[in-house]
């Protein structure tokens, strides 16, 4: 005689069947969550980049940012300030739109690895924002941008693990190259 037990979703099952768990998220809710994440995160990165490049949103502008990069031993400062500003504004803009998301994730990851390198000596209060930004970018590289994006239906939307790993590899390689030539 088989005994009946309850699964995690409260449906009866027999002892011969393994315990089943519902792990799939509501697709519409997940897509709305990814949209909100992309809009806020991508928008903030875009703002950070344009602050560095143009002084928009009460930012320091390129000259002051270049002096800061020079002080952090990123020489020539103007080149690295421009590179960081472009990476943040382009990477943020692409994530905002959900366009070529794995590439955007790689751009942001590489930039944030360099930011963590500079702020590491200050402890968690120094590098926590860069770590958070890098983590969100990598997560979006794996999940894709969701249905409400320009990328919807592209291959990286369907094969997240491959594209996510690729984004991480490209981001890390770009960061290491930058750290070696600075």
Secondary structure, 3 states (H helix, E strand, C coil): CCCEEECCCCCEEECCCCCCCCCCCCHHHHHHHHHHHHHHHHHHHHHHHHHHHHCHHHCCHHHHHHHHHHHCCCCCHHHHHHHHHHHHHHHHHHHHHCCCHHHHHHHHHHHHHHHHHHHHHHCHHHHHHHHHHHHHHHHHHHHCCCCCCCCCCCHHHHCHHHHHHHHHHHHHHHHHHHHHHC
